[in-house]
Amino acid sequence: EGEEEEYAEDYDAEGDDDDSDNDEVSSRSARRAKAAKARKAKAVKRMNKVREEGMMVARMGAEEERRRENEDKRERVMEGLKTEEEKYVAGMIEQITGRLSQIDALLESLQEEVWEEEEEGVVDWDKMKDGGGEEGREERHR
């Protein structure tokens, strides 16, 4: 009878170890499952965010396209409402603007020429101020 009690106590102790091992395993499994669930939730959240951003970009693109179409339509209507005189004036302004650009480019190239000549010592501004302007120009062209 003493042996049976001892054996029963040993068995209960072993059973407790098995229970604690099972508890530990199930606890680890529960933690793993919880971590996996959290990872999945984060992944879903990231996917939703990317999808929302894509939808927002698509909406912005569509709005931009509508804005461009409206602007083009407005320009066509405005062009149709212009009088012949307004069209003529607009053409003259465009032509004068082109000529001014050409003059600006010419002045810029002449200024660069003068700077180069100054660096080379070809132009003497003091002589030109004293009335030797023609001589200075002649020297430069020689």
PyMOL CGO cylinders between C-alpha atoms (Angstrom):
from pymol import cmd
from pymol.cgo import CYLINDER

trace = [
    CYLINDER, 0.00, 0.00, 0.00, 2.90, 2.39, 0.69, 0.3, 1, 1, 1, 1, 1, 1,
    CYLINDER, 2.90, 2.39, 0.69, 4.28, 1.60, -2.68, 0.3, 1, 1, 1, 1, 1, 1,
    CYLINDER, 4.28, 1.60, -2.68, 0.99, 2.36, -4.34, 0.3, 1, 1, 1, 1, 1, 1,
    CYLINDER, 0.99, 2.36, -4.34, 0.79, 5.77, -2.65, 0.3, 1, 1, 1, 1, 1, 1,
    CYLINDER, 0.79, 5.77, -2.65, 4.36, 6.54, -3.64, 0.3, 1, 1, 1, 1, 1, 1,
    CYLINDER, 4.36, 6.54, -3.64, 3.66, 5.42, -7.19, 0.3, 1, 1, 1, 1, 1, 1,
    CYLINDER, 3.66, 5.42, -7.19, 0.47, 7.51, -7.28, 0.3, 1, 1, 1, 1, 1, 1,
    CYLINDER, 0.47, 7.51, -7.28, 2.39, 10.57, -6.04, 0.3, 1, 1, 1, 1, 1, 1,
    CYLINDER, 2.39, 10.57, -6.04, 5.09, 9.99, -8.67, 0.3, 1, 1, 1, 1, 1, 1,
    CYLINDER, 5.09, 9.99, -8.67, 2.41, 9.59, -11.32, 0.3, 1, 1, 1, 1, 1, 1,
    CYLINDER, 2.41, 9.59, -11.32, 0.69, 12.81, -10.22, 0.3, 1, 1, 1, 1, 1, 1,
    CYLINDER, 0.69, 12.81, -10.22, 4.02, 14.61, -10.25, 0.3, 1, 1, 1, 1, 1, 1,
    CYLINDER, 4.02, 14.61, -10.25, 4.74, 13.30, -13.76, 0.3, 1, 1, 1, 1, 1, 1,
    CYLINDER, 4.74, 13.30, -13.76, 1.25, 14.29, -14.81, 0.3, 1, 1, 1, 1, 1, 1,
    CYLINDER, 1.25, 14.29, -14.81, 1.89, 17.79, -13.49, 0.3, 1, 1, 1, 1, 1, 1,
    CYLINDER, 1.89, 17.79, -13.49, 5.07, 17.93, -15.59, 0.3, 1, 1, 1, 1, 1, 1,
    CYLINDER, 5.07, 17.93, -15.59, 3.10, 16.82, -18.62, 0.3, 1, 1, 1, 1, 1, 1,
    CYLINDER, 3.10, 16.82, -18.62, 0.46, 19.42, -17.87, 0.3, 1, 1, 1, 1, 1, 1,
    CYLINDER, 0.46, 19.42, -17.87, 3.09, 22.14, -17.48, 0.3, 1, 1, 1, 1, 1, 1,
    CYLINDER, 3.09, 22.14, -17.48, 4.80, 20.98, -20.71, 0.3, 1, 1, 1, 1, 1, 1,
    CYLINDER, 4.80, 20.98, -20.71, 1.44, 21.05, -22.44, 0.3, 1, 1, 1, 1, 1, 1,
    CYLINDER, 1.44, 21.05, -22.44, 0.69, 24.45, -20.94, 0.3, 1, 1, 1, 1, 1, 1,
    CYLINDER, 0.69, 24.45, -20.94, 4.09, 25.73, -22.11, 0.3, 1, 1, 1, 1, 1, 1,
    CYLINDER, 4.09, 25.73, -22.11, 3.56, 24.33, -25.61, 0.3, 1, 1, 1, 1, 1, 1,
    CYLINDER, 3.56, 24.33, -25.61, 0.05, 25.73, -25.84, 0.3, 1, 1, 1, 1, 1, 1,
    CYLINDER, 0.05, 25.73, -25.84, 1.28, 29.04, -24.45, 0.3, 1, 1, 1, 1, 1, 1,
    CYLINDER, 1.28, 29.04, -24.45, 4.01, 29.19, -27.12, 0.3, 1, 1, 1, 1, 1, 1,
    CYLINDER, 4.01, 29.19, -27.12, 1.47, 28.23, -29.76, 0.3, 1, 1, 1, 1, 1, 1,
    CYLINDER, 1.47, 28.23, -29.76, -0.88, 30.91, -28.54, 0.3, 1, 1, 1, 1, 1, 1,
    CYLINDER, -0.88, 30.91, -28.54, 1.94, 33.53, -28.65, 0.3, 1, 1, 1, 1, 1, 1,
    CYLINDER, 1.94, 33.53, -28.65, 2.91, 32.42, -32.14, 0.3, 1, 1, 1, 1, 1, 1,
    CYLINDER, 2.91, 32.42, -32.14, -0.68, 32.54, -33.28, 0.3, 1, 1, 1, 1, 1, 1,
    CYLINDER, -0.68, 32.54, -33.28, -1.10, 35.99, -31.74, 0.3, 1, 1, 1, 1, 1, 1,
    CYLINDER, -1.10, 35.99, -31.74, 2.12, 37.23, -33.41, 0.3, 1, 1, 1, 1, 1, 1,
    CYLINDER, 2.12, 37.23, -33.41, 1.02, 35.76, -36.76, 0.3, 1, 1, 1, 1, 1, 1,
    CYLINDER, 1.02, 35.76, -36.76, -2.37, 37.43, -36.39, 0.3, 1, 1, 1, 1, 1, 1,
    CYLINDER, -2.37, 37.43, -36.39, -0.67, 40.78, -35.61, 0.3, 1, 1, 1, 1, 1, 1,
    CYLINDER, -0.67, 40.78, -35.61, 1.61, 40.41, -38.67, 0.3, 1, 1, 1, 1, 1, 1,
    CYLINDER, 1.61, 40.41, -38.67, -1.37, 39.62, -40.84, 0.3, 1, 1, 1, 1, 1, 1,
    CYLINDER, -1.37, 39.62, -40.84, -3.26, 42.63, -39.48, 0.3, 1, 1, 1, 1, 1, 1,
    CYLINDER, -3.26, 42.63, -39.48, -0.28, 44.89, -40.24, 0.3, 1, 1, 1, 1, 1, 1,
    CYLINDER, -0.28, 44.89, -40.24, 0.01, 43.45, -43.75, 0.3, 1, 1, 1, 1, 1, 1,
    CYLINDER, 0.01, 43.45, -43.75, -3.70, 44.03, -44.37, 0.3, 1, 1, 1, 1, 1, 1,
    CYLINDER, -3.70, 44.03, -44.37, -3.37, 47.57, -43.05, 0.3, 1, 1, 1, 1, 1, 1,
    CYLINDER, -3.37, 47.57, -43.05, -0.39, 48.23, -45.37, 0.3, 1, 1, 1, 1, 1, 1,
    CYLINDER, -0.39, 48.23, -45.37, -2.29, 46.79, -48.35, 0.3, 1, 1, 1, 1, 1, 1,
    CYLINDER, -2.29, 46.79, -48.35, -5.31, 48.96, -47.57, 0.3, 1, 1, 1, 1, 1, 1,
    CYLINDER, -5.31, 48.96, -47.57, -3.11, 52.04, -47.27, 0.3, 1, 1, 1, 1, 1, 1,
    CYLINDER, -3.11, 52.04, -47.27, -1.41, 51.30, -50.62, 0.3, 1, 1, 1, 1, 1, 1,
    CYLINDER, -1.41, 51.30, -50.62, -4.80, 50.70, -52.23, 0.3, 1, 1, 1, 1, 1, 1,
    CYLINDER, -4.80, 50.70, -52.23, -6.18, 53.95, -50.80, 0.3, 1, 1, 1, 1, 1, 1,
    CYLINDER, -6.18, 53.95, -50.80, -3.11, 55.86, -52.01, 0.3, 1, 1, 1, 1, 1, 1,
    CYLINDER, -3.11, 55.86, -52.01, -3.52, 54.32, -55.46, 0.3, 1, 1, 1, 1, 1, 1,
    CYLINDER, -3.52, 54.32, -55.46, -7.16, 55.29, -55.53, 0.3, 1, 1, 1, 1, 1, 1,
    CYLINDER, -7.16, 55.29, -55.53, -6.28, 58.82, -54.41, 0.3, 1, 1, 1, 1, 1, 1,
    CYLINDER, -6.28, 58.82, -54.41, -3.66, 59.12, -57.16, 0.3, 1, 1, 1, 1, 1, 1,
    CYLINDER, -3.66, 59.12, -57.16, -6.19, 57.86, -59.70, 0.3, 1, 1, 1, 1, 1, 1,
    CYLINDER, -6.19, 57.86, -59.70, -8.75, 60.42, -58.47, 0.3, 1, 1, 1, 1, 1, 1,
    CYLINDER, -8.75, 60.42, -58.47, -6.14, 63.18, -58.66, 0.3, 1, 1, 1, 1, 1, 1,
    CYLINDER, -6.14, 63.18, -58.66, -5.21, 62.09, -62.18, 0.3, 1, 1, 1, 1, 1, 1,
    CYLINDER, -5.21, 62.09, -62.18, -8.85, 62.11, -63.23, 0.3, 1, 1, 1, 1, 1, 1,
    CYLINDER, -8.85, 62.11, -63.23, -9.36, 65.55, -61.68, 0.3, 1, 1, 1, 1, 1, 1,
    CYLINDER, -9.36, 65.55, -61.68, -6.24, 66.86, -63.42, 0.3, 1, 1, 1, 1, 1, 1,
    CYLINDER, -6.24, 66.86, -63.42, -7.49, 65.46, -66.74, 0.3, 1, 1, 1, 1, 1, 1,
    CYLINDER, -7.49, 65.46, -66.74, -10.90, 67.10, -66.25, 0.3, 1, 1, 1, 1, 1, 1,
    CYLINDER, -10.90, 67.10, -66.25, -9.19, 70.38, -65.34, 0.3, 1, 1, 1, 1, 1, 1,
    CYLINDER, -9.19, 70.38, -65.34, -7.06, 70.24, -68.51, 0.3, 1, 1, 1, 1, 1, 1,
    CYLINDER, -7.06, 70.24, -68.51, -10.12, 69.43, -70.64, 0.3, 1, 1, 1, 1, 1, 1,
    CYLINDER, -10.12, 69.43, -70.64, -12.04, 72.35, -69.09, 0.3, 1, 1, 1, 1, 1, 1,
    CYLINDER, -12.04, 72.35, -69.09, -9.09, 74.69, -69.67, 0.3, 1, 1, 1, 1, 1, 1,
    CYLINDER, -9.09, 74.69, -69.67, -8.81, 73.58, -73.33, 0.3, 1, 1, 1, 1, 1, 1,
    CYLINDER, -8.81, 73.58, -73.33, -12.54, 74.06, -73.80, 0.3, 1, 1, 1, 1, 1, 1,
    CYLINDER, -12.54, 74.06, -73.80, -12.38, 77.52, -72.22, 0.3, 1, 1, 1, 1, 1, 1,
    CYLINDER, -12.38, 77.52, -72.22, -9.49, 78.50, -74.52, 0.3, 1, 1, 1, 1, 1, 1,
    CYLINDER, -9.49, 78.50, -74.52, -11.40, 77.29, -77.60, 0.3, 1, 1, 1, 1, 1, 1,
    CYLINDER, -11.40, 77.29, -77.60, -14.47, 79.29, -76.56, 0.3, 1, 1, 1, 1, 1, 1,
    CYLINDER, -14.47, 79.29, -76.56, -12.36, 82.39, -75.84, 0.3, 1, 1, 1, 1, 1, 1,
    CYLINDER, -12.36, 82.39, -75.84, -10.60, 82.04, -79.21, 0.3, 1, 1, 1, 1, 1, 1,
    CYLINDER, -10.60, 82.04, -79.21, -13.98, 81.83, -80.92, 0.3, 1, 1, 1, 1, 1, 1,
    CYLINDER, -13.98, 81.83, -80.92, -15.15, 85.02, -79.21, 0.3, 1, 1, 1, 1, 1, 1,
    CYLINDER, -15.15, 85.02, -79.21, -12.11, 87.11, -80.26, 0.3, 1, 1, 1, 1, 1, 1,
    CYLINDER, -12.11, 87.11, -80.26, -12.72, 89.80, -82.83, 0.3, 1, 1, 1, 1, 1, 1,
    CYLINDER, -12.72, 89.80, -82.83, -10.57, 90.13, -85.94, 0.3, 1, 1, 1, 1, 1, 1,
    CYLINDER, -10.57, 90.13, -85.94, -8.95, 93.20, -84.42, 0.3, 1, 1, 1, 1, 1, 1,
    CYLINDER, -8.95, 93.20, -84.42, -8.01, 91.29, -81.26, 0.3, 1, 1, 1, 1, 1, 1,
    CYLINDER, -8.01, 91.29, -81.26, -6.53, 88.50, -83.36, 0.3, 1, 1, 1, 1, 1, 1,
    CYLINDER, -6.53, 88.50, -83.36, -4.52, 91.04, -85.37, 0.3, 1, 1, 1, 1, 1, 1,
    CYLINDER, -4.52, 91.04, -85.37, -3.22, 92.72, -82.21, 0.3, 1, 1, 1, 1, 1, 1,
    CYLINDER, -3.22, 92.72, -82.21, -2.27, 89.36, -80.69, 0.3, 1, 1, 1, 1, 1, 1,
    CYLINDER, -2.27, 89.36, -80.69, -0.33, 88.50, -83.86, 0.3, 1, 1, 1, 1, 1, 1,
    CYLINDER, -0.33, 88.50, -83.86, 1.48, 91.86, -83.75, 0.3, 1, 1, 1, 1, 1, 1,
    CYLINDER, 1.48, 91.86, -83.75, 2.37, 91.35, -80.09, 0.3, 1, 1, 1, 1, 1, 1,
    CYLINDER, 2.37, 91.35, -80.09, 3.77, 87.90, -80.88, 0.3, 1, 1, 1, 1, 1, 1,
    CYLINDER, 3.77, 87.90, -80.88, 5.79, 89.32, -83.79, 0.3, 1, 1, 1, 1, 1, 1,
    CYLINDER, 5.79, 89.32, -83.79, 7.19, 92.20, -81.72, 0.3, 1, 1, 1, 1, 1, 1,
    CYLINDER, 7.19, 92.20, -81.72, 8.04, 89.85, -78.87, 0.3, 1, 1, 1, 1, 1, 1,
    CYLINDER, 8.04, 89.85, -78.87, 10.03, 87.67, -81.29, 0.3, 1, 1, 1, 1, 1, 1,
    CYLINDER, 10.03, 87.67, -81.29, 11.92, 90.70, -82.62, 0.3, 1, 1, 1, 1, 1, 1,
    CYLINDER, 11.92, 90.70, -82.62, 12.69, 91.87, -79.07, 0.3, 1, 1, 1, 1, 1, 1,
    CYLINDER, 12.69, 91.87, -79.07, 14.11, 88.44, -78.28, 0.3, 1, 1, 1, 1, 1, 1,
    CYLINDER, 14.11, 88.44, -78.28, 16.37, 88.68, -81.32, 0.3, 1, 1, 1, 1, 1, 1,
    CYLINDER, 16.37, 88.68, -81.32, 17.53, 92.18, -80.30, 0.3, 1, 1, 1, 1, 1, 1,
    CYLINDER, 17.53, 92.18, -80.30, 18.20, 90.94, -76.76, 0.3, 1, 1, 1, 1, 1, 1,
    CYLINDER, 18.20, 90.94, -76.76, 20.33, 88.11, -78.09, 0.3, 1, 1, 1, 1, 1, 1,
    CYLINDER, 20.33, 88.11, -78.09, 22.26, 90.52, -80.34, 0.3, 1, 1, 1, 1, 1, 1,
    CYLINDER, 22.26, 90.52, -80.34, 22.93, 92.93, -77.46, 0.3, 1, 1, 1, 1, 1, 1,
    CYLINDER, 22.93, 92.93, -77.46, 24.10, 90.07, -75.29, 0.3, 1, 1, 1, 1, 1, 1,
    CYLINDER, 24.10, 90.07, -75.29, 26.55, 88.84, -77.96, 0.3, 1, 1, 1, 1, 1, 1,
    CYLINDER, 26.55, 88.84, -77.96, 27.85, 92.42, -78.50, 0.3, 1, 1, 1, 1, 1, 1,
    CYLINDER, 27.85, 92.42, -78.50, 28.39, 92.81, -74.76, 0.3, 1, 1, 1, 1, 1, 1,
    CYLINDER, 28.39, 92.81, -74.76, 30.34, 89.56, -74.66, 0.3, 1, 1, 1, 1, 1, 1,
    CYLINDER, 30.34, 89.56, -74.66, 32.46, 90.81, -77.58, 0.3, 1, 1, 1, 1, 1, 1,
    CYLINDER, 32.46, 90.81, -77.58, 33.24, 94.03, -75.73, 0.3, 1, 1, 1, 1, 1, 1,
    CYLINDER, 33.24, 94.03, -75.73, 34.21, 92.10, -72.59, 0.3, 1, 1, 1, 1, 1, 1,
    CYLINDER, 34.21, 92.10, -72.59, 36.54, 89.87, -74.62, 0.3, 1, 1, 1, 1, 1, 1,
    CYLINDER, 36.54, 89.87, -74.62, 38.15, 92.91, -76.26, 0.3, 1, 1, 1, 1, 1, 1,
    CYLINDER, 38.15, 92.91, -76.26, 38.61, 94.58, -72.88, 0.3, 1, 1, 1, 1, 1, 1,
    CYLINDER, 38.61, 94.58, -72.88, 40.30, 91.45, -71.55, 0.3, 1, 1, 1, 1, 1, 1,
    CYLINDER, 40.30, 91.45, -71.55, 42.62, 91.40, -74.59, 0.3, 1, 1, 1, 1, 1, 1,
    CYLINDER, 42.62, 91.40, -74.59, 43.36, 95.14, -74.17, 0.3, 1, 1, 1, 1, 1, 1,
    CYLINDER, 43.36, 95.14, -74.17, 42.05, 96.04, -77.63, 0.3, 1, 1, 1, 1, 1, 1,
    CYLINDER, 42.05, 96.04, -77.63, 39.57, 98.70, -76.43, 0.3, 1, 1, 1, 1, 1, 1,
    CYLINDER, 39.57, 98.70, -76.43, 40.83, 101.76, -74.56, 0.3, 1, 1, 1, 1, 1, 1,
    CYLINDER, 40.83, 101.76, -74.56, 37.77, 103.42, -73.06, 0.3, 1, 1, 1, 1, 1, 1,
    CYLINDER, 37.77, 103.42, -73.06, 39.74, 106.53, -72.03, 0.3, 1, 1, 1, 1, 1, 1,
    CYLINDER, 39.74, 106.53, -72.03, 40.70, 107.19, -75.67, 0.3, 1, 1, 1, 1, 1, 1,
    CYLINDER, 40.70, 107.19, -75.67, 37.13, 106.67, -76.79, 0.3, 1, 1, 1, 1, 1, 1,
    CYLINDER, 37.13, 106.67, -76.79, 35.82, 109.16, -74.18, 0.3, 1, 1, 1, 1, 1, 1,
    CYLINDER, 35.82, 109.16, -74.18, 38.30, 111.83, -75.34, 0.3, 1, 1, 1, 1, 1, 1,
    CYLINDER, 38.30, 111.83, -75.34, 36.92, 111.78, -78.86, 0.3, 1, 1, 1, 1, 1, 1,
    CYLINDER, 36.92, 111.78, -78.86, 39.00, 108.92, -80.13, 0.3, 1, 1, 1, 1, 1, 1,
    CYLINDER, 39.00, 108.92, -80.13, 36.00, 106.74, -80.54, 0.3, 1, 1, 1, 1, 1, 1,
    CYLINDER, 36.00, 106.74, -80.54, 36.49, 106.30, -84.25, 0.3, 1, 1, 1, 1, 1, 1,
    CYLINDER, 36.49, 106.30, -84.25, 40.18, 105.52, -83.83, 0.3, 1, 1, 1, 1, 1, 1,
    CYLINDER, 40.18, 105.52, -83.83, 39.39, 102.96, -81.16, 0.3, 1, 1, 1, 1, 1, 1,
    CYLINDER, 39.39, 102.96, -81.16, 36.89, 101.29, -83.46, 0.3, 1, 1, 1, 1, 1, 1,
    CYLINDER, 36.89, 101.29, -83.46, 39.29, 101.33, -86.39, 0.3, 1, 1, 1, 1, 1, 1,
    CYLINDER, 39.29, 101.33, -86.39, 42.01, 99.74, -84.27, 0.3, 1, 1, 1, 1, 1, 1,
    CYLINDER, 42.01, 99.74, -84.27, 39.62, 97.09, -83.19, 0.3, 1, 1, 1, 1, 1, 1,
    CYLINDER, 39.62, 97.09, -83.19, 38.66, 96.17, -86.76, 0.3, 1, 1, 1, 1, 1, 1,
    CYLINDER, 38.66, 96.17, -86.76, 42.28, 95.98, -88.01, 0.3, 1, 1, 1, 1, 1, 1,
]
cmd.load_cgo(trace, "trace")
